[in-house]
């Protein structure tokens, strides 16, 4: 879940600060790779991993819903 939290925060940066890291991002994620004001770098592998985790989470929720009727 930690990875998804970081991915969500990165999406927030892309949507609201054009990918520029701010103090809130650092505080929320404890991502020490960046300093405030640096541009976020997201690699294809990170996007793929986040997508896979979201799919797993979605499938788990769907399965739970089926079991509960």
Secondary structure, DSSP 8 states (H G I E B T S, - for coil): -HHHHHHHHHHHHHHHSTTB--HHHHHHH--TT--TT-B----HHHHHHHHHHHHHHHHHHHHHHHHH-
